[in-house]
Amino acid sequence: MSECLSIISDDFIITVVRQKYQVGVKDSHVLAGNTGVLRCDVPTQAKEYVSITSWVQDSAFNIYPAPESE
């Protein structure tokens, strides 16, 4: 069952439907010593509302994205 939320103002109405979706990283191959790029695969309907904060490996190791200024 979905739950709907909305924000109403004089100019516009935004409606959000809560639903589950899967986010993941596609497999890619990198040679040892080279840079690996992790590209997060987010469903189109969720991209506007999702920001990636880290990737977790084996529930213990966090990989954080580089700041955008780098």
Contact map, one row per residue, 1 for C-alpha under 8 A:
1110000000000000000000000000000000000000000000000000000000000000000000
1111000000000000111000000000000000000000000000000000000000000000000000
1111100000000000111000000000000000000000000000000000000000000000000000
0111110000000011110000000000000000000000000000000000000000000000000000
0011111000000011110000000000000000000000000000000000000000000000000000
0001111100001111000000000000000000000000000000000000000000000000000000
0000111110001110000000000000000000000000000000000000000000000000000000
0000011111011100000000000000000000000000000000000000000000000000000000
0000001111111000000000000000000000000000000000000000000000000000000000
0000000111110000000000000000000000000000000000000000000000000000000000
0000000011111000000000000000000000000000000000000000000000000000000000
0000000111111100000000000000000000000000000000000000000000000000000000
0000011110111110000000000000000000000000000000000000000000000000000000
0000011100011111000000000000000000000000000000000000000000000000000000
0001111000001111100000000000000000000000000000000000000000000000000000
0001110000000111110000000000000000000000000000000000000000000000000000
0111100000000011111000000000000000000000000000000000000000000000000000
0111100000000001111100000000000000000000000000000000000000000000000000
0110000000000000111110000000000000000000000000000000000000000000000000
0000000000000000011111000000000000000000000000000000000000000000000000
0000000000000000001111100000000000000000001000000000000000000000000000
0000000000000000000111110000000000000000011000000000000000000000000000
0000000000000000000011111000000000000001111000000000000000000000000000
0000000000000000000001111100000000000001110000000000000000000000000000
0000000000000000000000111110000000000111100000000000000000000000000000
0000000000000000000000011111000000000111100000000000000000000000000000
0000000000000000000000001111100000000000000000000000000000000000000000
0000000000000000000000000111110000000000000000000000000000000000000000
0000000000000000000000000011111000010000000000000000000000000000000000
0000000000000000000000000001111101110000000000000000000000000000000000
0000000000000000000000000000111111000000000000000000000000000000000000
0000000000000000000000000000011111000000000000000000000000000000000000
0000000000000000000000000000001111100000000000000000000000000000000000
0000000000000000000000000000011111110000000000000000000000000000000000
0000000000000000000000000000010011111000000000000000000000000000000000
0000000000000000000000000000110001111100000000000000000000000000000000
0000000000000000000000000000000000111110000000000000000000000000000000
0000000000000000000000001100000000011111000000000000000000000000000000
0000000000000000000000001100000000001111100000000000000000000000000000
0000000000000000000000111100000000000111110000000001000000000000000000
0000000000000000000000111100000000000011111000000000000000000000000000
0000000000000000000001110000000000000001111101100000000000000000000000
0000000000000000000011100000000000000000111111100000000000000000000000
0000000000000000000000000000000000000000011111100000000000000000000000
0000000000000000000000000000000000000000001111110000000000000000000000
0000000000000000000000000000000000000000011111111100000000000000000000
0000000000000000000000000000000000000000011111111110000000000000000000
0000000000000000000000000000000000000000000011111100000000000000000000
0000000000000000000000000000000000000000000001111110000000000000000000
0000000000000000000000000000000000000000000001111111000000000000000000
0000000000000000000000000000000000000000000000101111100000000000000000
0000000000000000000000000000000000000001000000000111111000000000000000
0000000000000000000000000000000000000000000000000011111000000001100000
0000000000000000000000000000000000000000000000000001111100000111100000
0000000000000000000000000000000000000000000000000001111110000111000000
0000000000000000000000000000000000000000000000000000011111111110000000
0000000000000000000000000000000000000000000000000000001111111110000000
0000000000000000000000000000000000000000000000000000000111111000000000
0000000000000000000000000000000000000000000000000000000111111000000000
0000000000000000000000000000000000000000000000000000000111111100000000
0000000000000000000000000000000000000000000000000000000111111110000000
0000000000000000000000000000000000000000000000000000011110011111000000
0000000000000000000000000000000000000000000000000000011110001111100000
0000000000000000000000000000000000000000000000000000111000000111110000
0000000000000000000000000000000000000000000000000000110000000011111000
0000000000000000000000000000000000000000000000000000000000000001111101
0000000000000000000000000000000000000000000000000000000000000000111111
0000000000000000000000000000000000000000000000000000000000000000011111
0000000000000000000000000000000000000000000000000000000000000000001111
0000000000000000000000000000000000000000000000000000000000000000011111
